[in-house]
């Protein structure tokens, strides 16, 4: 024995199935957006500050080490030193530049 359904019933079932699929896809998309949102919040609240704190401590220790090296440089407090860079000689003479002037009448 075979059961025959009327045509309008089959169309209604297909329509209900498409509505269910749309709702399911919407809920899945909403779930993915929420997971990404809370993932970003988790990273910015816990992971990023930890990395930043570690980086700042490394920078601070490097700066302290540079300061210690400068202090060990042998200069005592109040000592004045003048460091000169050697000048480059372009023409070999120390007379200066020659500028040609014209007379104005």
C-alpha positions as CSV (number, residue, x, y, z in Angstrom):
1,X,0.0,0.0,0.0
2,X,1.3,3.4,-1.1
3,X,0.5,6.7,0.6
4,X,0.1,9.6,-1.8
5,X,0.5,13.1,-0.5
6,X,-1.1,16.0,-2.1
7,X,1.1,18.5,-4.1
8,X,0.6,21.4,-1.7
9,X,1.9,19.3,1.2
10,X,5.2,18.6,-0.6
11,X,5.7,22.2,-1.5
12,X,5.1,23.2,2.1
13,X,7.6,20.7,3.3
14,X,10.2,22.0,0.8
15,X,9.5,25.6,2.0
16,X,9.9,24.5,5.7
17,X,13.2,22.8,4.8
18,X,14.6,25.9,3.1
19,X,13.6,28.0,6.1
20,X,15.3,25.6,8.5
21,X,18.5,25.7,6.4
22,X,18.5,29.5,6.3
23,X,18.1,29.6,10.1
24,X,20.8,27.0,10.6
25,X,23.3,28.9,8.4
26,X,22.4,32.1,10.2
27,X,23.0,30.6,13.6
28,X,26.3,29.0,12.4
29,X,27.5,32.4,11.1
30,X,26.5,34.1,14.3
31,X,28.4,31.5,16.3
32,X,31.5,32.0,14.2
33,X,31.3,35.8,14.7
34,X,31.0,35.4,18.4
35,X,33.9,33.0,18.7
36,X,36.1,35.4,16.7
37,X,34.9,38.4,18.8
38,X,35.7,36.7,22.1
39,X,39.0,35.4,20.8
40,X,40.1,38.9,20.0
41,X,38.9,40.1,23.4
42,X,40.9,37.3,25.0
43,X,44.1,38.1,23.1
44,X,43.9,41.8,23.8
45,X,43.1,41.4,27.4
46,X,45.6,38.6,28.4
47,X,48.1,37.7,25.7
48,X,49.0,41.2,24.3
49,X,49.8,42.8,27.7
50,X,52.0,39.8,28.6
51,X,54.0,40.1,25.4
52,X,54.2,43.9,25.8
53,X,55.4,43.5,29.4
54,X,58.1,41.0,28.4
55,X,59.3,43.3,25.7
56,X,59.5,46.3,28.0
57,X,61.5,44.3,30.6
58,X,64.0,43.3,27.8
59,X,64.4,46.9,26.7
60,X,64.8,48.0,30.3
61,X,67.5,45.5,31.0
62,X,69.4,46.4,27.7
63,X,69.2,50.1,28.7
64,X,70.6,49.3,32.2
65,X,73.4,47.3,30.7
66,X,74.3,50.2,28.3
67,X,74.3,52.6,31.3
68,X,76.6,50.3,33.3
69,X,79.0,50.1,30.3
70,X,79.1,53.9,30.1
71,X,79.8,54.2,33.8
72,X,82.7,51.8,33.5
73,X,84.2,54.0,30.8
74,X,86.8,55.5,33.1
75,X,85.5,59.1,33.3
76,X,85.2,60.5,36.8
77,X,82.5,62.9,37.8
78,X,83.2,66.5,36.7
79,X,85.9,65.5,34.2
80,X,85.6,67.4,30.9
81,X,86.7,65.8,27.7
82,X,86.6,67.3,24.2
83,X,86.5,65.0,21.3
84,X,87.2,66.4,17.9
85,X,86.5,64.8,14.6
86,X,89.4,65.0,12.1
87,X,88.6,67.5,9.3
88,X,88.7,66.5,5.7
89,X,91.1,68.5,3.7
90,X,89.7,69.1,0.2
91,X,92.4,71.1,-1.5
92,X,95.3,70.6,0.8
93,X,95.6,74.3,1.6
94,X,94.2,76.0,4.7
95,X,93.5,79.4,3.1
96,X,89.8,79.1,2.6
97,X,87.6,79.5,-0.4
98,X,88.3,81.9,-3.2
99,X,85.3,84.1,-4.1
100,X,85.5,86.3,-7.2
101,X,83.8,89.7,-6.7
102,X,82.8,92.1,-9.4
103,X,83.0,95.9,-9.0
104,X,79.8,97.8,-9.0
105,X,79.9,101.4,-10.4
